[in-house]
Amino acid sequence: MTDIKVGLDVWVVPSSLYRHKTEPYKDTVSKVGKKYFQLVGNTRAKYSLETMREVADTNYLSKVYLTLNEIEEQKEHQQLSMFLSRKFQTYGSLPFSLNQLREIKKIIEQ
């Protein structure tokens, strides 16, 4: 569980299913409860303190990150995971850390 407080600036990554916003954008925490928190930019949505994901009945779920660097690292993890999956003809996300994936890629490319 993260340390979310009112007034904290966070980064929101909309679901890839959203057509109008696909890039991360900055927002501010407006309310914090025991299980959920809300943002200034979308007061109707609530986000889980545990998973940092939007809680909704649809597949249009956004995810909240504390820094822009976390978003970049997740993108790199996905790209390296896809690269290695193609190399070894597997599917799905690989259960390795970002540093482990970087090392594996270095070994393969030698």
N, C-alpha and C positions, 0 to 999 in steps of 0.2 A: 504494500500500500504506500502510495506516495504522499508527500507533504503538500497537499493542496490547501491554499488559503485564499480568502476573498482578496481581490485586487491583483492576484498573480497573473502575469502575462503568460499565455500558453500558445502553442501552435496546433491548429486543427487541420487534419487531413481528411477531406471529404471522401466518401466511398467512391470507388471507381464507377459506380452506377449513376452518380450525379452527372448531369450533362452540363450544367451551367458553371460549376466550380470544380476544378480538378486539382488546382494548385494549393499547397498549404497556405493558410492565412493565420494572422495573429488575432487573438481574442483575449478577453480578460474574464477571470472567474468572478461571478456575481454572487453566488450562494454556495454554501457548503453544508451538507447534512451528514448523517451518519453513514449512509451508503452511496449517496449521489451528490453531484455538484452540477451547477448550471453556469452558462456563459452569458456575457452581456449581449453578444451578437445574436443569440438564439435562445430566448428565455423559455420557449416551449420544449426544448430538448433537454434531456438530463443524461448525465454521463456517470458511469460507474467509477467509484473511487478505486476499486480493486483492479479493474481491467483497463480503465481509461477509455473505454468504448462507449458510444452512444447507446442508450437503452431504448429500444423501439420495437414495434411489432412488424417492421418491414426489414428488407435487406439493405436499405439505404443507411448504413451505419458509418458514422465518422469516428475517427480515433484522435485522441488528444495527446500531444507530446509536450514535454517541458522545454525542450530546446530544438532548434532547427537541425542541430548536429545529429540528434537521435533519428530524425526522419531520413537524413542522408545515409546514416549507417544502415538503416533498415533497407533502403533501396539498394545499397551495395550488397548487402547480405542476399537479397532476392536475386540480383544479377549473378553473383558468384554461384549461388545455389543452382540457378538455371544452367549456367555454363558447365558446372560439374555434372549435372543431371544429363546433359546432352553428351558429354564425354563418356560417361559410364552407362548410358542408355537406361537411366532410371527415371522415376517421376516423383513428384512431391518435394516438399521442403526438407532440406537436410538438417539433421539435429546437431549441427556444429556451430560453434561461436564464429563471429566475424573474423577474428584473428586466425582461427583454425582453417577457415575457408581460404583466407589469403595465403596461408602457408601451403596448403594443398595445391592451389593454383600455381604458385611459384615452382613447386616440384614438378608439376605436369608440364609447364612451359620450358623447363630446362632441356 
